Amino acid sequence: TVRSRNMGGTHPKTTGKLYGIRDVQTIHDMDQAGTSAACLEFKCSGMLYDQDRVDRTLIKINPQGSCRREKVNSMLQEYLVNHLPLAVNNDTNEFNMLAPLDPLGHNYGIYTVTDQDPRTAKEIALGRCFDGTSD
């Protein structure tokens, strides 16, 4: 299981406030023994209700039980380093990031879908995540 905690990140009115927690079961990789992955849902960054400034959502990803973080997508890591601020991460098992403002796509391991119906958008994004594609 992998836990995702989503919080207000950069907006002064929401910093540190919990938006939600998601627990997701990992799926074993058939090609790599002892490896598994998970498709996590998180709140995107963007303009808040006050339309004053954006909030880059703070996402804390924490593997549970015997799961552990092995590596982070190198393209995503480079993007985060070049789009400050960086989320502080003192726990080597956990991965923290401020959600990107840009729709990065599958090369970064992020699948963004916009649809009038949130349920449809979620289903499409999860399907793309499991397939590892953008379409």
PyMOL commands that set and color helices and strands:
alter all, ss='L'
color gray80, all
select helices_A, chain A and resi 74-82+106-108+118-131
alter helices_A, ss='H'
color red, helices_A
select strands_A, chain A and resi 2-7+18-24+27-28+36-37+46-47+54-55+58-63+95-98
alter strands_A, ss='S'
color yellow, strands_A
deselect
rebuild
show_as cartoon
